[in-house]
Amino acid sequence: MKYNTQNKKIASITEKTLIIGIDVGSQTHYARAFDWRNYEYSRKPFAFSNDESGFLAFKAWMDEIAEKHHKDTVIPGMEPTGHYWFNLGVFLQEQGMRVVHVNPHHVKKSKELDDNNPNKNDRKDPKTIAALVNEGRFSYPYIPTGIYAEIRNLSNLRFQTQEAITRLKNRIARWFSIYFPEYKDVYGKLDAVSGMMVLREAPLPEDIVALGVEGINQIWRNAKLRAVGLKRARTLVNKAEHSVGSHEAPEAARVELSLLLKDYEMYSQRMEELMQTIEEKLREIPYIDRLLEIKGIGMTTVCGFIAEVGDIRRFDNPKQLQKLAGYAIVSNNSGKHNGESHISYRGRKRLRYVLYEAAISVIGKNAEFKEIHHYYRSRDKNPLKKMQSVIAVACKLIRIFYMIMTKGIDYDGAKMLGDIRRPTVSAA
């Protein structure tokens, strides 16, 4: 990945390079062709549809210009506009071209350089995009293939399912706040199994009272549920008898809770099936089992990491992964002013989230990482705040994951602790 430096990007554009600026749309794309000096070869923007015939016409158009002007390399540049660019990007990649992305913010800020006009149109944007590519102000998108594409798509489905479950939990909590606010005094978790069993048959407090202690206990006995009995049943009935919940529209309330519980069960089942499929796919990637040997690291963390990183062998060092996650340190210095540094927040948001959650997990469950966290916060020189220390642990995880997955080594907690210790300077 050493090609990703500014100098390497500029050096990749020569006299034999044809630069294509593409303005991506949902149905129609527009393209303009330039050489390395920003001389335009296209008399007007080439419009092509977002389908196979459009892609083939676009390819023929580029080939004709490249042959006419003796260009042997084509660099298509575009903004990553939602998901509309993806199919075109895959098509160009399959044709042997290396697609590049320009930052939409850069396009917006630089489009006034030519005419001092902030207008946005299909003719202007491709030229601005091509100019940014020519200056080396672009990035190389990673389009995963094979098993890595499978895991990324499955991970996206997992995130969507988790979001749906969270929304349902919030709606169920709202229902309880209105109709049975005392329920939380009996069950700390809204989705407790024994509580769900009762609610399916007796949603409202008056239904629970009518069912009675023996009726509730019989439900649990029929399901052969352990750790619950008459004591829990009495508590639930007592809370229902003294509930201050709303008594309005009881039939609608019963229907609402029934639908919410069915949706919750459906999405929970979907999550289990997705995690089973993800686990099977992850087993095809080398050294995954060694990551799972780290106490505090589970299948969810590994899935999220692989989905966002893809083939880790494409990185030259862990710092590139740190930058991808948005954990690169940004200084705030000017003249004599030394401001507080912070992370960049640039990169893949989900990867940053996965690593942060993983850091919280290992600090709580892994003795070595707990000791590192304590060291970062209590060291004499430059002690870190709590949040800074968590981020430092997340960056430590990046380096450990990188070494395990590229070198095939085993996790060694003792060696990791030795790496952070500094030798004591003796008095002269």
Buried (B, 14 or more C-beta within 10 A) or exposed (E): BEEEEEEEBEEBBEEEBBBBBBBBBEEEBBBBBBBBEEEBBBEEBBBBBBEEEBBEBBBEBBBEBBEEEEBEBBBBBBBBBEEBBBEBBBBBBEEEBBBBBBBEEBBBEBBEEEEEEEEEEBEBBBBBBBBBBBBBBBEBBBBBEEBBEBBBEBBEBBBEBBEBBEEBBEBBEEBBEEBBBBBBEBBEEBBBEBBBBBBBEBBBBBBBBEBBBEBBBEBBEEEEEEEBBEEBBBBBBBBBEEBEBBEEEBEEBBEBBEEBBEBBBBBEEBBEEBBEBBBEBBEEBEBBEBBBEBBBBBBBBBBBBBBBBBBBEEBEEBBBBBBBBBBBEEEEEEEEEEEEEEBBEBBBEBBBBBBBEBBBBBBEBBEBBBBBBEBBBEEEEEEBEEEBBBBBBBBBBBBBBBBBBBEEEEBEBEEBBEEBEEEEEEEE
